[in-house]
Amino acid sequence: MDAVAHAPAVEHGPNLRQRLAARGFDAVTLLAIPAAVFSLLLFVYPFAFGFVLSFEPKAGGDWLANYRRFFSDPFLYETIAKTLWLAIPVTLVNLLLAIPIAFRVRLMRNQRLLTTLLVLPITLGTVLVAEGLLNYLGPQGWFNRTLMTIGLISQPLKLVHNYWGVFASLVITGFPFTFLLTLSYVTGIDPALEQAAATLGASAWQRFRHVYLPLLMPGLAITFCLSFVQAFSVFPSAVLLGEPGGATRVISIVAAQAAFEEYDYSMGSAIAMIMGFVQLGIVVAVLASRGLFYRGPASGAKG
Amino acid sequence: MTIALSQFDEVRLDRVSRDFGALNALRDVSLSIRRGEFIALLGPSGCGKSTTLNCIAGLLPVTGGAIWLDKNRVDTLRPEERGFGMVFQNYALFPHLNVRQNIGFGLKMRGRPKAEIDRKVDEALSLVRLQGQENKLPGQLSGGQQQRVAIARAIVIEPPLVLMDEPLSNLDAKLRLEMRAEIRRIHNELGATTIYVTHDQDEALSLADRIVVLRDGVIRQVGSPKELYEEPAHFDVADFMGFRNKLKGKVVAVDGNRAVLDVEGARISGVVRERVSVGSGAYAAIRSDDLMVGEGGQNAIGAIVDTIEYRGREFVGTAHSAGGLDFVFRSHLPVEPGSRVHLRADDERVLVFAEPIQGRH
């Protein structure tokens, strides 16, 4: 009888802590607080501040005045197209270079040396790369001199202070990043899948086309987005190696000019916001297209 | 049935070797496989059985010797040119393709017309009994179903040779028995020629027409399951075929095909399987089924029981001798752990092997 009398005690539902734990909240969740504070102070707050500031035009006028000015002045709005015209081809070139190289490197035993060599340009920074390219690709640089010595050209090619100077610089500084990401996606695919495809009669190209590429697409989309965002925010090399008044007058130059030459922080913020939304638009479009592809684990084993 | 496997008379491995740097994974492996045979490559891990299979499939280049399909040399061909079907240990199904697309992959790569692909895939589906699952992705299938897809995918291209690399090792015990029977059924229905890699001697014994025992990259014995089970040629083959009692001793007498060993003072006589001479070291190998608790005397050795397990009709126990030999034995009656018993075996059930030379054979 006693046992029966005590039984109803169990019928109390789980307490608050148990209910929270069932939803994934427990003491460990507190460890996320430093990261949350960090991103709140260094990302969310400045972003929100700039967002609000962009609606408070320095010269007065209504809250959309900055944006109206940007989109009515070709000297300003054309920078979007100019930046895209740099960032998208550069990202595609990097990706198209990275894929075959990653396929080769995946089979190598000594990946570390190569990886170190590739990471070097990232650590050097864009300014050093730009200075180096100015010397190397300039009218008196090795590249032009070599071509002239062997008689391929009679006049030096103009490779700096124009579109191609910035293009080269962005490829050099962006490639390692694109490559390392691509390599990690390529090596993440079970090599047994390729072997299986080979025993089923698929040629090297068919194995790439029908096995690797579909499995890589989601990863390549992410790689594209991250590389694109880096290239889109190009600034130092556009100034140093490009033609900041013309062909490589990219959007970040315009934002910097507004903020630090005209001291119009409000306009600067508005341009930064526009820049952000263009990036966001491209990234969302690319990521949405991932839905067209298989996105599960890339291994042939039972999961 | 329109899945008709390409016909040939013989696959021949001619002194095939494979080195990984200084390591000889395979040394001079020669083997002839006739059409319709089911061959099991059996051996412990690292013996070279998977290497052999990968060399035949073309996934690993051979570093010596040649592989022939009748009069055609195939070891110089790329894997996609050999056309052998292969079933991988982890199945290696394409995760982004559904069952139908996985099975039809090989035919599609060959540029076959869609109608033919559909018809052959349907047949393969019914052969492996997977009708109704054709639109699922591999990730939605159970392990056994994935295994069936892998088999269907390999046979639908009508390969002269089907290669299977430990195909059952990822399945649970019950499913493994089921799929074992399935694999043999499919082999028989298609009249396929199969090379099957396994480290499980039960699998090899129950499936194969002939078993090839490999060790350290060398073929140790080739024979029918019965031959290997009853007449292992070497100590290590016996070890692998379930002779769990290995009694080390010294030869005291040899008479024809019988030899008597001194094992810790006990006299053990058995059938000579490898040349031994009086005074040399030798092993007496006895299956746990043949070592029984009994009276002392002929062919018996004293031991202390360690554990005893009830197995339904009888007991299986482990024991050790004063000299440190370990035994696995059978008993009709329960014996107490810690008690002293005599373990004996009929002398025709005892096989005598020369002491193996350490290291490479």
HADDOCK unambig.tbl for C-alpha pairs under 7 A between the chains (distance, minus, plus):
assign (segid A and resid 192 and name CA) (segid B and resid 92 and name CA) 5.66 0.50 0.50
assign (segid A and resid 193 and name CA) (segid B and resid 92 and name CA) 5.11 0.50 0.50
assign (segid A and resid 193 and name CA) (segid B and resid 93 and name CA) 6.81 0.50 0.50
assign (segid A and resid 193 and name CA) (segid B and resid 94 and name CA) 6.48 0.50 0.50
assign (segid A and resid 195 and name CA) (segid B and resid 59 and name CA) 6.80 0.50 0.50
assign (segid A and resid 196 and name CA) (segid B and resid 92 and name CA) 6.39 0.50 0.50
assign (segid A and resid 198 and name CA) (segid B and resid 79 and name CA) 5.72 0.50 0.50
assign (segid A and resid 198 and name CA) (segid B and resid 80 and name CA) 4.84 0.50 0.50
assign (segid A and resid 199 and name CA) (segid B and resid 57 and name CA) 6.93 0.50 0.50
assign (segid A and resid 199 and name CA) (segid B and resid 79 and name CA) 5.33 0.50 0.50
assign (segid A and resid 199 and name CA) (segid B and resid 80 and name CA) 5.21 0.50 0.50
assign (segid A and resid 199 and name CA) (segid B and resid 83 and name CA) 6.31 0.50 0.50
assign (segid A and resid 199 and name CA) (segid B and resid 84 and name CA) 6.28 0.50 0.50
assign (segid A and resid 199 and name CA) (segid B and resid 85 and name CA) 6.25 0.50 0.50
assign (segid A and resid 199 and name CA) (segid B and resid 86 and name CA) 6.47 0.50 0.50
assign (segid A and resid 200 and name CA) (segid B and resid 80 and name CA) 6.37 0.50 0.50
assign (segid A and resid 200 and name CA) (segid B and resid 83 and name CA) 6.64 0.50 0.50
assign (segid A and resid 200 and name CA) (segid B and resid 85 and name CA) 6.66 0.50 0.50
assign (segid A and resid 200 and name CA) (segid B and resid 106 and name CA) 4.58 0.50 0.50
assign (segid A and resid 201 and name CA) (segid B and resid 80 and name CA) 3.91 0.50 0.50
assign (segid A and resid 201 and name CA) (segid B and resid 81 and name CA) 6.45 0.50 0.50
assign (segid A and resid 201 and name CA) (segid B and resid 83 and name CA) 6.21 0.50 0.50
assign (segid A and resid 201 and name CA) (segid B and resid 106 and name CA) 5.94 0.50 0.50
assign (segid A and resid 201 and name CA) (segid B and resid 109 and name CA) 6.26 0.50 0.50
assign (segid A and resid 201 and name CA) (segid B and resid 110 and name CA) 6.83 0.50 0.50
assign (segid A and resid 202 and name CA) (segid B and resid 80 and name CA) 5.82 0.50 0.50
assign (segid A and resid 202 and name CA) (segid B and resid 109 and name CA) 5.49 0.50 0.50
assign (segid A and resid 203 and name CA) (segid B and resid 80 and name CA) 6.36 0.50 0.50
assign (segid A and resid 215 and name CA) (segid B and resid 96 and name CA) 6.97 0.50 0.50
assign (segid A and resid 294 and name CA) (segid B and resid 96 and name CA) 5.37 0.50 0.50
assign (segid A and resid 298 and name CA) (segid B and resid 95 and name CA) 6.40 0.50 0.50
assign (segid A and resid 299 and name CA) (segid B and resid 95 and name CA) 6.66 0.50 0.50
assign (segid A and resid 300 and name CA) (segid B and resid 90 and name CA) 6.49 0.50 0.50
assign (segid A and resid 300 and name CA) (segid B and resid 91 and name CA) 6.11 0.50 0.50
assign (segid A and resid 300 and name CA) (segid B and resid 92 and name CA) 3.75 0.50 0.50
assign (segid A and resid 300 and name CA) (segid B and resid 93 and name CA) 4.59 0.50 0.50
assign (segid A and resid 300 and name CA) (segid B and resid 94 and name CA) 5.89 0.50 0.50
assign (segid A and resid 300 and name CA) (segid B and resid 95 and name CA) 6.04 0.50 0.50
assign (segid A and resid 301 and name CA) (segid B and resid 90 and name CA) 4.72 0.50 0.50
assign (segid A and resid 301 and name CA) (segid B and resid 91 and name CA) 5.95 0.50 0.50
assign (segid A and resid 301 and name CA) (segid B and resid 92 and name CA) 5.87 0.50 0.50
assign (segid A and resid 302 and name CA) (segid B and resid 139 and name CA) 6.85 0.50 0.50
assign (segid A and resid 302 and name CA) (segid B and resid 143 and name CA) 6.21 0.50 0.50
assign (segid A and resid 303 and name CA) (segid B and resid 139 and name CA) 6.54 0.50 0.50
